[in-house]
């Protein structure tokens, strides 16, 4: 089924009532429905490999998920994002339709054609405002580059730009060249 512009700002209940559209990626930004094409296979490969490395290095501290929704703001004009990868505590419920930002330990965005500004500016500020402790941006390059941000006094501060090997403040080391 195809999604039609609802003609008004959406709240969470109206978001839930939308029909599924597996052919596109959907998010909600301050009540505005955003629809984009699904990412390319190379993007999916990077996400899959990133999930594996993050899970392997978790040591029981988190679980990594992709294609899940995170409520950034549940106001009348809601914001619901779907980061490429999220890290959550291992004891968190996986039977809920989405998580709230305060349940997310880290959000990871993999830049795609057309998402650079959204991932590096808009989502960066939204996730900081929502209180997500860590924000990572993966640029597929070449070379693959990971920019690490940590929440400090309500705003993200850049911790490092990694190439090759990324020893993250999360306590995991990622082999970035193995992602591509």
N, C-alpha and C positions, 0 to 999 in steps of 0.2 A: 504494500500500500504506500502511496506517496504522501508526503507531508505537505500540507498547505499552510501558508502564512495565516496564523490565527487572527491577525489584525489588532491584537492588544498584547499588553505585557502579561507574562505568565507567572503564576505562583507554583509552588511545588505540586499541588493537587492537579492543576491543569497540565503540568509537565508530565505527571504520571499517566494522565488520560490520553496522551498522544499515542497514535499507533506506532508500532515498531517499524523501523526502516533500516534494514540490515545493509542496504547499499550505500549508506552515507553515515558520516560521523556527526552526531548532534551534541550541542552543549547549550546552556542557557546562561546569558550574561545580562544581569539586571533585568530579567523578565523577557529579554529579546532572544528569540529562537535563532541559533546559529547552526547552519547546515553546511557541511563541507564534504568533499569526496573522501572515501576511505584512503588511508596512506598507501604508498607503493610497497611492493614486496620487500624491498631493501630496508624500509622502515620497520616492517614486521620482524625481519631477521635480526636487526639491531636490538629491538625490544625483547625478543625471545632470548637472545644471548645475554642481554643485560639481566633479565630475570634469573637466568641460571647462575650467573656470577654472584648476584646479590643474595640469592637463596643459599648458595654454597658457602658464602662468607658470613651468613647471619649468626651462626652460633646460637640459635634459639632466641635471638633478640628481636627478630621481626620475621614477617612473611612478605614476599613481594608479589604484587598482583598487577595485571594489566587489564585494560578495558573495563574499569569500574568507575562509578560515579562518586564524586565528592561534593557535598553541599558546602559551598564557600560562604554563601549568605542565604538564609532562609526567609528573608524579608518578603513582603507582598510581591515585589518584583525580584524573584529569586535568581541566584547564580549557582549553577551546577556545572562543574567541569569534569572532564574525563582525562586526567593525566595519563601519559603513556605508561608510567609505572608508579605505583604507590607502595610505600612500606608502612605496614601496620603491626601492632603488637601481635604476637602469636595467639593470644587468648581472646582476640576480638571476634565477635560473631560474624560468621560468613553467610548467614541466612537472611541478612537484611538486604534491601534493594540497593542501598548506597551507604557510604559512611559520611560522617560530618568531619569538618576540617580538624577539629580537636582530637579526632581518633587517628589522624595520619601523622606518621613520624617524618616522612619525606615524600616529596612529589618530584617526579622525574619527567622532563619533556625532551623528546627527540625531535630536533628541528626537521621539518619537511619543507619542500618548496611551498612558499606562501605562508608559513607559520613563524618565521623568524621574529618579527615584531611582536606577535601575539605571545610567543614563548619567552622572549627575552625582556619584554616590558610589561605587557598587560597582566599575564598570569603571574609573573614575578611579584608585582605589587598586590594583586588579589590574594595570593597565597600568604604573603607577609601579613597583610591586614587580617587574614583569617587565623594567623598564628601557627602555621605549619613550620616546624623547627628547621627543616632542611629543604633546600630547593636545588635541584641539579638540572643542568641543561647540557644535552649531548648534541654536538654538531658533527654530523657524519663525515665532514671533511671532503676529501682527504687533506691532512690526516684527521682521524677521529680526535675530537677535543671535548673535554668535559669541564664545564664551569661549575664550581661548587659555591653555594651561598649558605650562610648560617643566619638565623634570626637573632638579631641583637637589638634590644630596646625597641621592638616593634617594627623593625625594618631589616631587610636582608643586607648583609655585608658580604662582599665577595671574599671568599677564603682563598681560592686558588683557581688557576686555569691549568688543567692537566692534559698532558699528551703522553702516549706510551703506557705508562703505569700511573694509576691514580690511587694514592693512599688517602682515603677519605677520612674526615673527622668522625664519621659513623663507625669507624673501626673495621673497615673492610678495604681491601685493595682490589682494584679492577684492572684488568688487562684490556685497555681500550682498543688496541689494534686487532684484538680477537673479536671485536663486536662487528666489524664491517665484513 
